[in-house]
């Protein structure tokens, strides 16, 4: 099929986590800066986190029944059923495939979308977001016209890395005092940000619930912004109140730029977007990579910053007593040592160019269609 070189419609395929959807939104923002008439659609998962990210910006989306693959019989059936139904939805979306481009963001939503796009002759760009490409990205890379990557990757044929595309709302605006006030915090008090990323992290929440009764004195003079899993929010609010610590506990915050701008120190996951966000704000951080990924890609995401001295990496509390002890020790030291935090802040690399704008320009570039 002969395809026009410049798209009039871009379909972003991916979902299930903020780290997948967020970079797509960042690129979509810059695409509309360049081509205001461009039509944009997100083909996403049916998880609530996707709508939490997409709805505030008014982005058009099509939730799908796609789900993660599994060897367990029931889950394998759901995966196969979700694959077929997702392709059926995409078939309708691509009824007129002319001047359409698919941008695959990775994860379990993207492969059935890519399969249908390739079947219908629609060109596909893969956006790789992790240093260790997951199975979905490895599969998509063999079918994509171009492999765009935010970070160095071993995927063959990838273009040079651009840096992580970041939504405008995750970039700090204004002073730390302004950011704190916007979140209901004391503008003059040092702030600890605790975040388990877009879906929260129960192991981090549980760590704080066990730590506060024993060591609430560590937080004297501090205040806390805790972005928690929904089922931990009420218990955390109660424990902070009992401990006499001023804290704002939220199950979700779209304006992460205000959170990073408010923070003097953070405890966070090691997803690619989280690492990029804390780098953009130069926030000294204790990074707790998600402990159950087979490829340890969150650890790989964070290693370079630890080597530079900007962050420390510790094991997730779910890993047991040794991990908890190491985490408690690092937190106690950083809470009471402003010089150590200042040294970490100064160790961040210089800011990259606007990766989302670079990627938007690439997506709009003409390329030779497949024969």
N, C-alpha and C positions, 0 to 999 in steps of 0.2 A: 504494500500500500504506500502511496506517495503522500507524505504528511507535510503540511505547511511548516515552515521552519520556526515561526514564532507562535506560541500558544495564545489563545484567547480564553482558555480555561485551564486551571491547575487544580488537580485533585491530590490532596495529601492523604496518604494511606498509613494509618498507625493509630495506636491508642492503648488504653489500659493503664498507663502511668503518666504522670506529669512530665517525666523525663523524655517521653516519646512525643507527646502532643505539644508541649511547650516550645521546643525548637521549631516545629512546623508553624506555629502561630507567629514566632519571631520572623521567619522568612516571609510569611504571608503579609505581615505588616509592611515590610520593605518592598514586596512585590507591588502592593497597592500604591506605595509612594512613587514607583516607577511607571506603573500602568494602572491608573485609577479605574479604568473600565474592565479590568481583568476579572473574570468570574473565578471564585475560589470555593472549593467544597472539601470538607474534612470527612473522610470515610473512617470512622472510629469504632471503638468497642461500645458495648452497652453498659459499661461501668460508670458509676456516678462521677468519678474523678474527671472523665473526659468532658462532661457537660459543665462541671464546675469551672473548667478552664476556658471552654469555648463560648459559653453563654454570655459572660460579661462583655465580650467583644462583639457579640452579635454575629458570630461566624456561622455560616451554613454548615450543617453536618448531617451525616447519615449514619446512625448507630447500626452496628451489625451484630449478628450472633456468633462471630468468630471467637474461638477460645484456644487456649494453649494445647499443644499436643501432649499426649500421655500414653504410656503403655498399659495403664489400668483399663479394663474393658469398658466400664461406664464412661470414663473420661475420654477414651479413644472414640467411642460412639459420638459423644458430644462434639469432639473436634471434627470428625468427619461430617456430621450433620451441619455444623457451623460453617465449614468450608464450602459445602454445596450451596447453602442458603446465602452465604456472603457473595459467592460468584453470581448467583441469580440476581441479587440486588445490584451488583456492579454492572451486570449485563444490561439492566435497564438504564442505569446512569450513562453508560457508554453506547446507548442506542444510536447516537450521532457522535462518533469518535473524532470528528474532524477538529483540528486545532486544539486538541486536548493533550496535556502532559500529566503523567502521574509521577508524584514524588513519594517514594516509599521511605517511611520513617523507621522501619524496623519493627520488631515485635510480632505478636501472633496475628494481628489484623492484616498486616501488609502482604503476606504471601498469596492468599487467595485473590486479593485485588490485583496483584501483579500478574498472576496466572491468567486472569480474564483480560487484563490490559494487553498482554503479549498476544493472546489468542486473537484479539481484535485489531492488532497492529498499532496500538497506542504506545508511544515511546515512554520509557520509564527511566527516571533518575533515582538512584539509591542515595540516601543520605545516611552515612555511617556515623554514629555518635560515640561509640566506645572503642577504646584501644584494643580490646579483645572482641572481635566481631562475633556476634551470636550466630546460632544456627540459621535463623531466619535471614540475616544479612548475608551469610555465606551462600545461601540458596538464591537469594535475589540478585546477588552480584553477578551470577552466571547468566542472568536474563536482562540485566539493565543496560541501557545505552551508555550511561555514564555512571561512574562511582564517585560521588562527592563525599568528602570525609571531613569531619570537624577536627579530628585528632590523627596522629600517625597511626597507620593500620597496615596489616600484612595482606589485606585484600589485593589481589593482582589487578593492575590497571587503574588503581585509584588516582584521582587528581591530587595535587598537593593539599595538605590540610589547611583549613581556613580559620580554625578556632571555633568555639561553640557559639551557635546563634542564640541570642538571648532576647526574650520579649522585653519591651520597653518598661513594663511594670515591675520587672525584677531588678532594674537598675536604680540605685539610690538617687533620690533627688532632694536637694536641700541639705541642711546640716543634720547632725545626729540629734540635736535638740528638737528640730522640726519633725523628724521621723518619729521620735519617741512620743511627742505630743499627739501625733496623728493616730497612734495606737493606744492611747490612754495610759501612757507611761509617764513617769516623772522625767522632765526634760534634762535634769542635771545629775541623774543617778546612773552609774555604770550599769550596763545591761548585758545579761547572758541570754542569748538566743538558743533555744533547744528545738530542733526540728527533725522529724523523721521523714522529711520530704512530703510528697503530695498525698500519700496514704497514711502518714503517721508511722510510728514504730513502737509497738507494744513493749519490746525489750528495753528501749530507752525510757519509756514511761515508767515501767516497773523499777528500773534502776533508780530513778528519782524518788519514787514512792518509798523505797527502802532506805535511801540515803537521807532524806529530809529529817526523819525522827531522830537519827543518830548525829547528824552534822549540820543542823540548820545554822549554826554559828559561822560556818564557812561563807555564808551568803550575807553576812552583816554588811550593810552599805550598798548591797546590790539589789537589782530587781530582775525579774525573769519574764521573758516572752516565750511561752511554751506552745508550740504547734503540735498537738497531741493526736493520737488516734481517738476516734469519737467515743469509744467505750471507756476511755481513761479520763476524759475531760472532767467529769464531776468529781471523781476521787482526787485528782490533782488539785483542783480548785480548793477543795476542803483541806488537803494536806498543807498547801501553801498558806492558807489562812491560819491554820492551827500553829504553823511554824513561825508566823509573824513576818512572812516574806511577801513583799508586794509583787504580785505576778498577774499577768494577763495570759489566760489559757484559751486557746482557740483550736477548733478541730480542722480549720482550713483558713488559709490567707492567700488571696490572689495577689495582693500588692506586696510581693516579697522584697521589692526594692526598699520599702519602708522598714521591713524587718532587718535586712542586712545593714541598712544605713543607721539603724538604732543601736546595733550590737557592738560591744567591745570585745566579746568572745562568743564563740558558738560551739555547740555540740551538734553534729550533723552526720547524715549519711554521706556516701562517697559516689553517688550517681554522677554521671558526666555533667548534667545541668547544675547540680548542687556545687560541684567543684568549680565550674565556670562562674557561678553567681558569687561564691565567696571570694574568688579571685578578683572579680570585677570590683567588689566593695573592699577588698584588702582586709578581710575580717580574720583575725587569728582564730584558729578552729581546732577542735579535737574531732577528727573524722573517724566514724565507726562504720566501716564497710559492711554492707549486708552480708551476714555470715554464711548463707546457704547457697550462694551461686557457685556452681561447679567450677567455673572458669575464673573466679575471683576478680572479675573485671573492675569492681569498685575499688579494690585495693590497687590495681594497676592505674586506675584513673588518678589516684591521690599520691602515688609514690614520688613523682617528680617534685611536687610542692613540699613534701616532707623533706626530701633531700636538700631543697633550697632553704629550709628552716622556717617556712611560713605556716606550717601546720604540724600537728602530731597525729599519728595514726595509732589507734588502739583497737583491741578486739571488742566485738560486741559483747555486752553483759550476758547474753544467752550462752556464751561459750564457757561460762563457769567462773569459779572463784578467782583464778589467776587473772582473767580478763577484767573482772570487777575491781580487783585490788589495783591493777595498773591504771585503770580509768580513774578511780578515786584519787590516786596519787597525783596524776597529771592535772586533774581538775582543781584539787586543793592548791597546788603550786601556782597555777595560772590565775586563779581567783585572787590570790594575795600578792602577786608579783607583777606590778604594772610594767617594770622594765623588760620582763620576759615577753609580755604581750607587745610592747613597742618594738622589740627586736624582731618578732615574728611579722608584724605589720610591715616593717621596712624590708623584709625579705621577699615579698611578692614580686613577681616579674612585672615589667612595664605592661601597660594595657595594650591588648591587640587592637587591630582595626575592627570595624563593625562586621563581624563574620556573617551576620544575617543579610546585610546589604550585599556583601560579596557573593553569597550563594544565590540571592535573588537575581543578580545580574547574570550569573552563569545559567540559571534555569531559563531565563529569557533569551539566551544566546541561540542563534541558529546553529543547527548541526545537520550533518548529512543523514537522511533517513535510511533505515535498513532497506536493502533491496529485496 
